[in-house]
Amino acid sequence: MSHDIKIDFIYLSEPDMIKAGVTDMPGCVDAMEEMFALLHTSDYRMAGPNSDSHGAMITFPEESPFPTMPKPTADHRLMAMPAYLGGDFQTCGVKWYGSNIANREKGLPRSILMMILNDVDTGAPLAYMSANLLSAYRTGAIPGVGARHLARKDLKVVGLLGPGVMGKTAVAAFIAACPLIDTVKVKGRNQKSIDDFISWANANYPQITTIEVVDTIEEVVRGCDIVTYCNSDETGDPSKYPLVKREWVKLGAYLAMPAYCSLDDEMEKGDVRKVLDNTGLYEAWYEEVPKPAHNHIPLPGVRFMDMVEEGLITKDDLEDLGAIVGGDTKGRQNDEEIIILSVGGMPVKDVAWESALEAVGSSLADVVMSRVFIQNAADTHQVMEYVGSKFKGIDPATTVTCPPLGSTVYKVELEVTAYRGAAMAEVENISTAQ
């Protein structure tokens, strides 16, 4: 027996993603905060034996008998990053991560990313989308979630190393969480990146009244309430990663680190609170790479795992952002403690920021027509009572029929037509009821 089964999905380019709201940073911070609460209750899955893996990466040998095989050059990564997220999201998907630092020589972004969303039950594709902005905004939003719980409430000054896309989204997230921010100290790789950042800040955040361009990393850190490193470089030698010295750090500072970072001995001491965005992620990373792990993954959280292995600290000295968001661990406890948050890359974040109809910038409120197919006519009242509760106040044109469906295991089939923005249109309700 053959059935005329149609699997349909949408493609969203980067302009489509912008129209859908991917750059809504306050909304992204809210979504990431909700995601962390689910992480704390374990209502999620990622890859690997502990369901916390960053993803599966293709690696290339130093020497190969095949002349066309790529070489393991700097930051050359091909990776699949799958995840499922429960709660109200009930979404699964996978991000494909292609990265090569040599892309800059070709006028391309270092990383070129795509995302696919799937129906969590059938696995059928729902959407295939450009994911560079998606990834940048969800990564930037995590420091914003941290700022809500770990930063001082009166903070005003941000220190930024690396004013590229990730640097911009981190600043946007800080402002979403801490509206008193009015000053940014910035160090960039070149004048163009700095000029781009200044133009972006002036156009989007008039509350930033002072942008101070600095020449050294020390100047990025000194006197700042928030410090974030959003730079890219080569892994391998932690002594070459951008450093944070304790003597530079202001009392009460919050440091959010989603990129290359090395800490001096004083910053590694126990009175600096060390927070991971997901402890399981760092445990999985530590199992997957050679040691010392910080030579291969340049985040401070991976250095913390090396420190545990070296006996310098215990796992009890590490805190989890999900536990803080969930209320089981306290956030900032006084105005003088120094807190550092390590921000890793979790595909569950991408899934959180792209779910169901929200992935195309729509919602149930945009539905203008529905067709309900009910296998057993005796179920009509129960089905339509539920459908009616979902569409109450939306009132799409609806037809109901009771035909045979593709299999007796199917009880109901629902088709809807939605137009992005229809909920905002001015409409006239016409009732034909007598």
N, C-alpha and C positions, 0 to 999 in steps of 0.2 A: 504494500500500500504506500502510495506517495502522497505527501501533503505539500501544499503550496505555502511553505514557511519562509517568511521574509525577515532577515536580520538587517536592521538599518542602524546606522550611527552617523554622527556628525563630525565634520572636521572644523577645527577652530584655529585660524591663523593668529599671529600675535595681535593684529588689529582687532580681530574678533574677541580675543581674550581681554583686551582693554575695554571693549564695549560691554563685556560680560561682568566687569568689575574686579578684575584680578589685581588692579592697583589700589583698591580700597583698603588702605593700611589699617585704619581702626577696625574694620570688619575682619581683616586677616588676623589681627592680634586677638580679637574675641574668639575666632575659630581655633587658633592655636591654644588659647587658654582652655577651651573646652576639650581639645584633644589631649592636653596634659592630664586633665582630670580622668580621662578614659585610660591613658597610659598607667596611671597610678592604680586603677582597679583591674588592669590587665585585659581590658576589653579591646584588644587589638592583636594583630599578628604581623610579623615581618618574616624575612627569610632566615634560614640557618637553624641549627639544632636547638637554640634557645629562643627562636622566634624574634630575635632582636638584631639580626644582621643588617648591616648597611646595604648589602646587596651582593650580587655575584659578578665578579670582574674578570674579563679576559686579560691574561698577561702574555707577554711575548718574551722569548729567550734572548739573551745577549747575542748568541750566535745561532744561525739557522741555515740549513742547506737550501732553503727556498729563498731566492733573491727578492721575491716580491713581498715576503712577510715583513710587516712593520717592525721597527726596532723599538725597544723599551725606552723611548726618549722621555724628557722631563714632562711630568704631569700628563702623560698619554694614557687615558683611561677609556675603556669601553665597558659599560656596566649596566646591568638590569637591576632595578630597585623595586621589588614588589611589596605590597602592604595591603592589609585589611584593617578597617576601622569600624568599630561598632557604635553603640549609643544611637543617637539620632542620625548619624551619618550613614551607617549600613552600606558602606562603599568599599570596593576594592579596586586596585589598579596597579600599574607598573610604570615607572619612569625609566626611559632609556637615556643614559648619560654618556655622551661622547665628549671627550676633552683632550686638547693638545695645546700646550703653551705656544707651540710654533704657529698656531692658527693666526696669531696677531700679524705675522709676516704676510699672510694672505688677505688681510683686512677682515678677518672673521673673528667672532667672539672666541675666547679660550674654550668655553663650554657651549655645546649645541645640544639642547635637551628637547625631548618629546615625551608626552604623557598619554597613556591610554586608560580610560575608565571602563570597568566591566560590571555587568550585573553580577552581584555576589552569589546568586543562586545558580544561574545558568552559565555564567562566564561569558555571555554574549557581550560584544563591545557596545558601549554607549557613546563614547566620544574619543576622538584622537586629536590631540591639541599641541600647539606650540607650548613649551614649558620653561623657556628661559626666564620670562617675567614671573611665572608661577613660582619657580624655584627661588628666584631672588627675593620675592616678597615674603614667602613663607620662612625663608632663612632669616631675613631681616626682622620678621615679626617676633621671633623667639627672644632676641634681646629685649624687645618691648614687653613681652610677657614677664621676663625676668625683672625689668625695671618696675613693673607694677608691684612686685613682691619684695624686691631686693634693694631698690634704690631709695635714697632719701627723698622725701616729698618736696623739699624746697630746692632741689637741684636746678641749676641754670646753665652749666657749662659742659659741653661734650668735646672730648678729644677723639679725633678720627684719623687713623692711618689707613689710607686707601680709599679715595673718594669715588670709586667706580659704582657700578650698579648696586653691589651688596652694601657698600658704604652709604649710599643714598637711602636704601630701604631700611637700614639700621637706624639712621637718623630719623626717618619718617616714623618708625615704630617708637623710638624714644619720645618723640613729640606727642604721639598718640597717647602714650602712657603718662607723660610728664609735661603738661602744657606750659610750665613756667620756663622751659628752655629758651634762651635768647642768644646764646653764644656758641659757636663751633670753632675749634682750633683744628686745622686740617693740614696734613702732609700728604702729597701725592707723588706719583712716579714722574710726572711731567706736567708742564704748564697747561696742556690741553685738558687733562683730567681735572685739574684744579678749576680751570675756567668753566668747564662743563658743570662741575658741582656748584659753583657760585651762581651760575645762571639758573640752574634747577632750584636751588634754595630760594633765590630771590623771587622766582616765579610761583613757587608753591607754598613757601613758609615765611610770610612777611614778619612773623614774630621773631625770626632770627635777625637781630639787628646788628650783630657783630660776627664777621667771619675773619678769623686771623690765620693767615697762611704762615706755617712754621717750617723750619729747615731740618729739625732733628726729631727723633722719636722721643727724646726726653721732653722736648717742648710740647709734644702731643699729650703727654701724660701729666705733667706738672700743673697743679691748680685745677684739674678737671674733676667734676662730680661723676661723670660717666666717661669711660675710656673703652674704645672698641678698635680692634685691628681687623681690617677687611681686605688685606693685601693678598696677592698671589705670588708664588715663587717656586723654587725647586725644593723638594724634600731631600733629606739625607743627613745633613749635619745640623743638629739643633743649635750649635753655637752661632750659626749664621741666620737663624730665625730672628725676627724682631724681638727685642728684649723688653721686659718690664722690670725695673729695679724698684725695690721697696722705698728707697729714699726719694723717688720721684712721686710716689703715690700719695694723694691727699687722704687724710683720715676721713672715713665715711664714704670713700669712693666705691662705685660699683663698676666692675670690669666685665664686659661681655665680649667673648672671644670666639668668633666663628671661623678663624683663619690661623695662619702661621703665628706662633707665639712661643717664646721661651721666658722662663721666670728665673730671677736670681735666687740665691739660697734664702734670703730673708722673706721673699714672697712665698716660698714653699713652706714656711713655718706654720705651726698649728693655729696661730691666732688669726690667720687669713682664712676665711670660710671658703671652702671649695665645693662648688655646686655643679653637678652634671645634668644635662638636659634629659638624659635617659641612661641610668646606670647600666642596664643590660646591653645597650649599644656598645659601650666602651668595653665591657667584658667580652662581647663577641669579637670586637676589633682586636682585642689583646690576644685572643686565641688564634686569630687568623693570620697575623703578620709576624715576621721575625722580630727578635728582641735585640736591643731596646725598641719598643714599639714606636716611641716618639721620633725615631729616625725615619719612620715610614709614614706616620700620620701626625701632622705637626700641631695638633690641637693640645691645649693644656690638659684636658681631661685624660688624654692618652699618656701624657707625662705623669699624671697622678697614678695611673695604673702601674707604670714603671716603678714609681715610688713605693707602691704597695709591695711589689715583688722584691724591691731592694730593702724592705723592712723599715723604710723611713717614716711611713704612715700606715694605718690600717684602713680597711674599707669602711669602718665605722667613722672615720674622719671625713668621708665623702658624703655629700648630701644630694638628694634627688629633687629636681624642680617639680616633678609630678607630685611628690609628697608634700611639697610646699604649697602648690596650687590646691591640692586636695585637703589641706588643713591639718595634716598629720605631723608636719614639721613647721616650725615657725619661720617666717620670712625675716626681714630685717628686724633686729631687736634693739638697736640703738643707733645713734647718729655718728658713731665713730668707727664701727666695725668696717673692715675692708672685705668685700665679697667679690669673688671671681666666678663667673658662669662660663663653662665650656659648652659651646654650641656645635653639635655634630650634625650630620646630614641624615635625616630619617625619612624614608619614603612615605611613612604614615603621615607626615606633615603635608606632603603634596596631595595625598588623598583627602585630608581634612579640608583643604582649601579648594577642592573640586569635588562636589558631590551632587548627584541627582540633577534636577533641572537647574539648580543654582550654577552648574557648570556652564550653562549658556546664558546666564544672566536672567533667567526666568524663574517663575514659581507657579504653583497651582493657580494663583490669582490671574495668570495670563492665559488660562485655558478658556477657549471660546466655544468649543464643541466637544462633546464626548459621545462615544458609541459603546454601549454595554451589551455584551453577548453572554447570556446565561444558559448553561447547558440544560439545567432542570428547571422548568417553569415554577415548580414548587418552591424554589429558592429565591424567587424574584423579590418578595417583600423584604427578606433579610438582607439581600445584596443591596437593594436600592435604599434601604434605611441607612446602611453604612456609606454608600456613595453620596447620598444626600447630605450626610453630616460633614463630609469632606468638602463638598462644593457649595455649602450653604453660604449665601452672600455673594458667591461668584456667579452662580446661575448660568452655566454654559448651556447652549442648545444641546439637548440630549435625546438620543433614540435608544430604545431598549428592545432587543429581540431575543428569542430563545431557539437558536439553531443548534444542530450538532456541531461540536467543536472537534479539533484535530484528534483528540483522544478522550476516552471516558475519564481519564484521570484529571482532566481540566474541568474546573467548575465554572470559572468566570474568565472572560477576556475583556479588557478595557482598552479602547483606543481614544486618545485625546488629540486635539489640535490646539496648539498654543502659539501666540504671536508675542514675541518679546516686547514688553512695554504695554501690552493690552490692558493690564490692570490700571494703568495711569490714564487711559483714554476717557474722555467724557462720553458717557453712554446714556441712553434713554431706556428705562425698563418698560417693556410693553407686556401686559398680562392679557392672555386670551381667556382666562378663567371667567365664567359667567356667575 
